[in-house]
Amino acid sequence: MKTLTAILIALLAGCNSTPPASSEIDADSLYRGGDHREDLEGKYGKGTLVFVGESIPDDAFAASVMREMISVGKPRPQMYEIFLRKNLGPGGDYYRDYVFFNDQNRVMYSARRQPLLPMK
């Protein structure tokens, strides 16, 4: 009986009905494919909008995400917006969520750039 109780406690310990803090929600859940850019700005505030067209972004992270997505057959975005989201973890810095849009201002894909942690 003690063994069964221990197993049940161990199984239930992993079940948490409270959702994670907003900073812990992955970027793909926050910025779903097809969402309109104006709706996202209404929810999360204005970010830094960058038009890319046919050029390669100056931002190395944005350029690498675009190369990766294009290499797996996704269409080329026309612009991206960087939203800052508070990181509640160590360091308390901000995540940088890169959200890529098509020419109709719809989300194509997103990526999160983790804050840099100080070296120990």
Helices and strands as residue ranges (DSSP letters): H 2-13, G 22-24, H 27-30, H 37-44, E 48-51, H 60-71, E 79-86, E 94-101, E 107-113
